[in-house]
Amino acid sequence: MSKSTLTPKQAYYLKQLQDAETNGQSIKALAEQLSIRIEALYNYRYTLRKKGWLAPVEHSTRRQASTNSSFVTVPTATSMG
């Protein structure tokens, strides 16, 4: 996927979002720092991901999430027999 051209505002928010990610800053904290509505910042992030400037979100699957579970399988009378 080739990257689309950014508007000056998009370029500004790209830098802000990248810096926040590098520093471990939350989106909420960044929005407060920039005095922007959090929804607007999420919209910029979505647009920048769609244009290929930010990496897409990697979602975990249920199977991946369940491998970290502390639950164990316990045999029951119906499963034994």
C-alpha positions in Angstrom: 0.0 0.0 0.0 1.5 3.3 -1.0 1.1 6.2 1.4 -1.2 9.1 0.5 -0.2 12.7 0.8 -1.0 14.3 4.1 -2.5 17.7 4.8 -0.5 20.0 7.1 -3.0 19.1 10.0 -2.6 15.4 9.4 1.2 15.7 9.3 1.0 17.6 12.6 -1.1 15.0 14.3 0.9 12.1 12.8 4.0 13.5 14.6 2.0 14.1 17.8 0.6 10.5 17.8 4.1 9.0 17.0 5.7 11.0 19.8 2.9 9.9 22.2 3.4 6.3 21.3 7.1 6.5 21.7 6.7 8.0 25.2 3.9 5.6 26.2 1.4 8.5 26.5 -2.3 7.6 26.2 -4.6 9.0 23.6 -6.6 10.6 26.4 -3.6 12.3 27.8 -2.5 13.5 24.4 -5.9 14.9 23.6 -5.9 16.8 26.9 -2.3 18.1 26.2 -3.3 19.3 22.8 -6.7 20.7 23.9 -8.6 18.6 21.3 -11.6 16.4 21.7 -10.5 12.8 22.1 -13.0 11.8 19.3 -11.2 14.1 16.9 -7.8 12.6 17.8 -9.2 9.1 17.3 -10.5 10.2 13.9 -7.0 11.5 12.9 -5.5 8.2 14.1 -8.0 6.3 12.0 -7.4 8.4 8.9 -3.6 8.1 9.3 -3.8 4.3 9.6 -6.1 4.1 6.6 -3.6 6.2 4.5 -0.8 3.9 5.6 1.1 6.4 7.8 0.4 4.5 11.1 0.6 0.8 11.6 -2.8 -0.9 11.9 -4.0 -2.3 15.2 -3.1 -5.9 15.9 -6.1 -7.5 17.5 -5.6 -10.7 19.4 -7.8 -13.6 18.7 -9.7 -15.6 21.3 -7.3 -18.5 20.9 -4.3 -16.2 21.5 -6.0 -14.6 24.5 -7.0 -18.0 26.0 -3.4 -19.3 26.0 -2.6 -16.9 28.8 -5.6 -18.0 30.9 -5.1 -19.5 34.3 -8.1 -21.7 33.9 -7.5 -25.4 33.5 -9.7 -28.2 32.1 -11.3 -30.4 34.8 -12.7 -33.7 33.9 -16.4 -34.2 34.8 -18.6 -37.3 35.0 -20.1 -36.5 31.6 -16.7 -35.9 29.9 -15.2 -39.1 31.3 -17.8 -41.2 30.0 
